[in-house]
Amino acid sequence: MQKLTITGVVILFALSLLVSGCAKKPAVETSEVQETSQVEMQQEEPAGVTDTKIEDKPAYDAAAYDAAGVAAAAERAAAKGLKRIHFDFDQYVLTAEAKSILVSNAGLLRAAAAVKVLIEGHCDERGSDEYNLALGEKRALATKNYLVSLGVAAERMNVISYGEEMPIDPARTKQAWAKNRRANFKVKR
């Protein structure tokens, strides 16, 4: 019995909502709308509404848009323009050619202040795994330290060594080994 009463009350409530929600609004005569004066319309405006011309406000903040566009362009340039450097056999000292490339890379990184970079140290296959991992780390750190000396913030760069694990050229020739002794740059997002 109690279940039946609760069900009945719920049905009555739903029906009353349905009936009251569907009530028709009276139509406004077109002659009444035309008779309304502009003074009456201004008096009916909600509080806080002000009279402003659209052309007084810019559609967007041009300075912020331009700055964001420049930053995005600098990030794309850094991601595409960072060049790898190479090292001599069993060395982590930067060559003159490597320093020249790093000067260019530093310019890209300074222009893209939000970009973070992973510097990867690599070696050729000669030497033990442990030795090559240590040498690869020294190469990555030497690269990072030189970039810091050129004005790139140290906290924007991380280093990792892959030793001999990720060769560019798997051949066992002097040319292949020279390609594999390198530091690569990866932009982190």
C-alpha positions in Angstrom: 0.0 0.0 0.0 2.8 2.4 0.9 4.6 1.6 -2.3 1.5 2.4 -4.3 1.1 5.8 -2.5 4.7 6.8 -3.2 4.4 5.8 -6.8 1.2 7.8 -7.1 2.8 10.9 -5.6 5.8 10.6 -7.9 3.5 10.3 -11.0 1.4 13.3 -9.9 4.5 15.4 -9.4 5.9 14.5 -12.8 2.6 15.3 -14.4 2.4 18.7 -12.7 5.9 19.5 -13.9 5.0 18.5 -17.4 1.8 20.6 -17.5 3.3 23.7 -15.9 6.4 23.5 -18.1 4.4 23.4 -21.3 2.1 26.4 -20.7 1.9 28.7 -23.7 3.0 32.3 -23.4 0.7 34.9 -24.7 1.6 36.3 -28.1 2.6 39.9 -28.4 0.7 42.0 -30.9 3.0 43.6 -33.5 1.3 46.9 -33.0 2.4 46.9 -29.3 6.0 46.2 -30.3 6.0 49.1 -32.8 4.6 51.5 -30.2 7.4 50.9 -27.7 9.6 54.0 -27.7 13.4 54.0 -27.5 13.2 55.7 -24.1 11.3 52.7 -22.7 13.8 50.3 -24.2 16.7 52.0 -22.6 15.0 52.0 -19.2 14.5 48.3 -19.5 18.3 47.5 -20.0 19.7 45.4 -17.2 22.0 47.0 -14.7 25.7 47.0 -15.5 25.2 47.1 -19.3 27.2 50.0 -20.8 27.1 51.5 -24.3 30.4 50.6 -26.0 31.3 50.5 -29.6 32.7 47.2 -30.9 35.6 48.9 -32.7 36.8 50.3 -29.3 38.0 46.8 -28.2 40.6 44.9 -30.2 39.5 41.5 -31.5 42.7 40.0 -29.9 45.8 41.1 -28.0 48.2 41.6 -30.9 51.3 41.8 -28.7 50.4 38.5 -26.9 49.6 36.8 -30.2 52.8 38.0 -31.9 54.9 36.9 -28.9 53.2 33.4 -28.9 53.8 33.1 -32.6 57.5 34.1 -32.3 57.9 31.6 -29.4 56.3 28.8 -31.4 58.4 29.6 -34.5 61.6 29.6 -32.3 60.6 26.2 -30.8 60.0 24.7 -34.3 63.4 26.2 -35.5 65.2 24.7 -32.5 63.6 21.3 -33.0 64.5 21.2 -36.7 67.8 23.1 -36.6 69.8 21.5 -33.8 72.7 19.8 -35.4 74.7 16.8 -34.0 78.4 17.1 -33.3 81.1 14.5 -33.7 84.2 13.6 -31.7 87.6 12.2 -32.4 88.4 8.6 -31.4 88.5 8.0 -27.7 88.0 11.8 -27.0 85.4 13.9 -25.4 87.1 17.2 -26.1 85.2 19.4 -28.5 86.8 20.0 -31.9 86.8 23.5 -33.5 84.1 22.2 -35.9 81.9 21.0 -33.0 82.3 24.3 -31.2 81.2 26.1 -34.3 78.0 24.0 -34.6 77.3 24.4 -30.9 77.5 28.2 -31.3 74.7 27.9 -33.8 72.7 25.5 -31.6 73.1 27.9 -28.7 71.6 30.7 -30.7 68.6 28.5 -31.5 68.2 27.5 -27.9 68.4 31.1 -26.6 65.8 32.2 -29.1 63.4 29.4 -27.8 63.6 29.9 -24.1 60.9 27.4 -23.3 62.6 24.5 -25.1 64.2 21.7 -23.1 66.8 19.5 -24.7 68.1 16.0 -24.1 71.8 15.7 -25.1 72.7 12.1 -26.0 76.3 10.9 -25.9 77.2 8.1 -28.4 80.4 6.1 -29.1 81.6 3.6 -31.8 81.6 -0.1 -31.1 85.3 -0.3 -30.0 85.8 -0.6 -26.3 83.8 -2.3 -23.5 80.2 -1.4 -22.8 81.1 0.2 -19.5 83.9 2.3 -21.0 81.7 3.5 -23.9 78.8 4.4 -21.5 81.2 6.5 -19.5 82.8 8.1 -22.6 79.3 8.9 -24.0 78.4 10.6 -20.8 81.6 12.7 -20.8 80.8 13.7 -24.4 77.2 14.7 -23.5 78.5 16.7 -20.4 81.2 18.4 -22.4 78.5 19.5 -24.9 76.2 20.7 -22.2 78.9 22.6 -20.4 79.9 24.4 -23.6 76.3 25.4 -24.3 76.0 26.7 -20.7 79.2 28.8 -21.4 77.3 30.2 -24.4 74.3 31.4 -22.3 71.9 28.4 -22.4 70.5 27.7 -19.0 71.8 24.4 -17.5 68.4 23.4 -16.1 67.0 23.3 -19.7 69.4 20.4 -20.6 69.6 16.8 -19.5 72.3 14.3 -20.6 72.2 10.6 -21.3 74.8 8.2 -22.6 73.9 5.4 -25.0 77.5 4.3 -25.4 77.7 2.1 -28.5 74.0 0.9 -28.3 72.5 3.2 -31.0 74.9 3.5 -34.0 73.9 5.6 -37.0 75.9 3.4 -39.3 76.3 -0.3 -38.2 79.2 -1.0 -40.6 82.6 -1.8 -39.2 84.6 0.8 -41.0 86.5 4.0 -40.0 83.9 6.1 -41.7 81.0 4.4 -39.8 82.8 4.7 -36.5 83.4 8.4 -37.1 79.7 8.9 -37.7 78.8 7.0 -34.5 81.1 9.1 -32.2 78.6 11.9 -31.6 76.3 14.0 -29.4 72.7 14.3 -30.6 70.0 16.7 -29.5 66.4 15.8 -28.8 63.8 18.5 -28.0 61.6 17.4 -25.1 58.0 18.4 -25.1 
